[in-house]
Amino acid sequence: MVRKKKAEEYEGKIQQALAVLTEVSEDSTTPRNIRRSAKDAMNALLSGEYTPAVRAANAVSMLDEILQDPNMPPYTRVKLWNVMSFIEAIKD
């Protein structure tokens, strides 16, 4: 019962993260490499072959790398920090 509730909660967090990553990946004012990384993080979160925690960890590492980019607009950086806060809490 508890495990099912956690799984639903994690899927909800992943859906929130995907919504924000979709915004970033479709924002034409964001540099192309950052949009591409947002899409890569989305693919990592959607991957069916891993547990939610592994998918979240993969996405966090991708986003962590791109957050170092000095060309990132500040509003995009804030969105990506929000995504990371959604998915960093996902544990096995």
N, C-alpha and C positions, 0 to 999 in steps of 0.2 A: 504493500500500500504506500509506504513512505517513498520507496524507490520509484514507483510510478509517478508520484507527485513531483519528485525531483526531476525526473525525465521530462515531464511536461513543462516545468519551470525553466529548465535548460533550453528546451526547444523554443520557448517564448523569448528567451534572451537572444537566441540565435536569430530568430525572426526579426527582432528589433535591430540587431546588428546588420542583418541583410538589408533591411529597409534603408538604413543610413548609408551603407556601402553602395547601394544602388544609386542613391542621390549623388554621391561623390563620383561614381564611375560614369554618370551621365552629365556631369557638370562641365560644360565646354570651357569654363574659365579656369579649370584645374589643369595643370600640365599633364600631358599624355602619359608619361611614365607613372604618375601618381594614380591616374584613372586605371591604368593597367594593373597596378598593384592592388587597387581596391577590388578589381574583378578577380584577381588571383586569390585574394583573401575570401571573397564570396565563394569561389569554387572550393576552397579548402573547407569552408563551413558546410557546404552542401554535399561534400564527399560522403558517400554511404558506407565506405569500407572501414571507417574508424569510429571509436566512441565519441560522444559529444566533447569530452574533455580533450581528446587528442586533436580533434578538428579545431577546437577553440585555440589550443596551444599553437598549432600550425599557423592559424590566422594571426594570432598575436605576434608571432615571430616575423611574419611578413610585414605587418603594419609597423612594428617596432623599427624595422630597417628603413622603411620609407619615411617615417616621422623625422629622420635625421636630415632629410632633403631641405636645403636652404631655400629652394624655389617654391616650397609649398605655401599657398595662401593661408593666412592665419585662421580664417573661418573653416577651412578644410582640416587644418590641424586639430581644431577643437572638435569637429565631428569625429575624427579618427580616435581622439582620446576617449570620446563618449563610447564609441564602438568597443574599444579596449576595456573600458570599465564594465560594459555589459557582459563581455565574454571571459574576462579574467576570473570571474567567480565560478566558472564551470569546472567542476572536479569529478573524478571517477569515484 
